[in-house]
Amino acid sequence: MKKKRLLYLDYIRAFSTILIILTHYNALFLYLPQKYTGNSIILSAYVNNLYIGDWGVSLFLIISGAALMYTYQDNFNIKEFYKKRVLTIFPLYWFTYIITMSYLFLRHKTINPMGAARWKIFLSIIGMDAYLGGITDIWSCIGEWFLGLIIIIYIVFPAIFWLINKNEKLLWLVIMPCYLLFIKMNPLPLALSTNVFVRLPEFCFGMSFIKNREKIMNMTTVLLGGVILVIDHIYMAYIPVSVRTAYLGVILFLCFVFLSKYIEKIKIVNKISAYICKYSYIIFLIHHRIIWEVTANWDMSTITRGESWFLFFICMELIFLSAYLIKNVYSRICDFIIVR
């Protein structure tokens, strides 16, 4: 029996997809060689003094955990799980990578824009290049560090799934000390935002939410969320960013869940979110490259606000058009292979 679609997961995925595009467009201003003093950032780079990219990543992690838990809570087969993850991630990733590499060769006369050692294309093949980009030189034509993070989480998912069903309290007793330890010490040469031990609580919250959603969605949760927001407003300067990212991401997720019963009555919203979700993975893979290529010849330190908005919409158009074309060409190739 086919499970009922949880529309709030679609809303959050669609919202997070747009948020990530917005984040990486605005990043062009935030990381200028000189301090940026203009007003051409689209909307805002920060909400409640938290980087919007952190909001987006947190939501992606939560819905990833929620979606997997919802899919497999009644019937889990480890062999089928790994097979589906591999087929979902890698063939489309490789196909998109080849297209991007071909474009780079024609446009820039190179397939290795970062100048990495040749053997490191292996890191690209397994989807881990951008994840390791902070500690080594990489090829990295498409995607970003989140892909490597989610691959690692998928690898350990069966153990997490077993433990959350066997003893949910024990799961949290295991991951929370690790979480706090890495925030305090961080012995790995990775940024906290990319450290799997620091990001696991968000993923596991999504799983716990699906398992206990009828207990979680009540007035006590609403009041607790309000209290946390008040405390955050007063003491945000003293709270580590990684901690704020986690609990603010959870609160925003719960807000979407609460509002979804009203949003789902608006058919156009359902259609738009479903469309964005359909292409979200490819958008995630290519948006960086398209933004970089489109804005390469612009001086972002002098661009006007109107020009910035127009340039952003051009990036959006090209991102969605490219995702549509890649998805449909890939699907036709797969259909041809299967028929043959």
Protein Blocks (a to p, Z undefined) as FASTA:
>chain_A
ZZdddfklmmmmmmmmmmmmmmmmmmmmmmgfbacfbfkbghiabehhiafklmmmmmmm
mmmmmmmmmmmmmoccfklmmmmmmmmmmmmmmmmmmmmmmmmmmmnopablnopafklm
mmmmnopmmmmmmmcccfklggcfklmmmmmmmmmmmmmmmmmmmommlmmmmmmmmmmm
mmmnopafcdfklmmklmmmmmmmmmmmmmmmmmmmcfklmmmmmmmmmmmmmmmmmgcf
klmmmmmmmmmmmmmmmmmmmmmmmmklmmmmmmmmmmmmmmmmmmmmmmmmmmmmpcfk
lccfklmmmmmmmmmmmmmmmmmmmmmmmmmmmmmmmmZZ
